[in-house]
Amino acid sequence: MSDFLNDIDFVNIATIALKIVLVLLVYLIISPIGKKLIQRSLYKAGNNQKLTEARAKTLEKLMLNIYSYLLGFILIATIFGLLSIDLAPLIAGAGIIGLAIGFGAQGLVSDVVTGFFLLLEKQVEVDEYVTAGGMNGVVEEIGLRTTKIRSFDGTLNFVPNRHISTVSNHSRGNMRALVDIGIAYDENIDEAMQVLQNVCDEFAQNDERFKDGPNVLGVQSLGSSDVVLRVLGQTENMQQWAVERDLRKRMKEAFDEAGIEIPFPHQVYIEKKES
């Protein structure tokens, strides 16, 4: 009799285990299919609604995030059902326990609410360069709980949404390219400014990255050993640093061709001889 009962228990356990394996297989099949459907749907909706590429990527990341959470919850609920575990008492118990951990959950609620308003107000979008939560970098994902920001050194920062109290978005509109360069006090300032303006005209005519200018503003400051001249222009987003590097290179070459000295620190040694 006991052997018969043991056989029944073994059959039940094997049946439940097989069902769980099948559920996991279905999950592994449905998960990538659902992600593909979401991506295609958003691609079509983006074309129909004329969404920007950054906005489409932002919504795609968010929908995939929500989909993963929802599918995971369904998987856990299904497995509990196969194990004949009633979720109602667990949910009730979670409600009681929730009273004890309510203060800890406030942070999670704050994350979700802040993330919702970040998306609703379009403060940041994927692939934009921002300063948020004390981090500088390019936004890779805006989730329900965290925002992922990739710093320029390659570090991926996970910023809880509740810590994003102020957002500085550096990717909206044209950006400023600013270059200061010094000349010696003995040099002719007007001649140096004309040389720089010729360089600026070259960039304005041949470099499509510039949207306005560049132009020589004039004397910016009088240093201890140099007269500082300033050049300013407006460029495409994320192009300002490359433009500044190219400007500095060409300005140095132009000064060398014109024989205009760019001062550098000198040290004078005085040797005192005793008579």
Disulfide bonds with the S-S distance in Angstrom:
none
